């Protein structure tokens, strides 16, 4: 993350008012700087990235699945946008054509100051950033997750799709009270 840095977010959450207030001012500057960067590169971003940025917010979206093949240049995320208990958010499929070679792929970093140990196996997106690596001519999409991981996806193309059908999660991800299935009569 270049703008919404994990250490800055951790300082914003500080119990020390002086630290939190100073960090809040830095956060506002980060928002301004990021908006200026997006304005500068917006027309060069792939259509899918522009569509995602213009129409959806990944803030507080739940990461449902990461799909990738060892030999495939595709990398797919399934995310559920923030919703309400009575109206769950839409599920989006983000399908990236990732960059090959030593500077490509996906990088994961762990930020221990943001790590939450109380939600095993679940992660929500705190913030995300798009950027352009002008030297190497590819794009990046960085996602900061509630479990302290940062995922940086280096890609050439992004296709987004709103899934119309219900997504069934593995039993591990389904809350205990929802693990029952209706009986089917034969």
ABEGO torsion letter per residue (X at the ends): XAABBAAAAAAAABABAAAAAAAAAAAAAAAAAAAAAAAAAAAABBAAAAAAAAABBABGBBBABBBBBAABABBBBBBBBBBBAABBBBBBBBBBBBBBEAABEBBBBBBAAABBAABBGBBBBABBBBBBBAAAGBBBBBBBBAAGBBBBBBBABBBBBBBABBBBBBAAABBAAAABBBBBBX
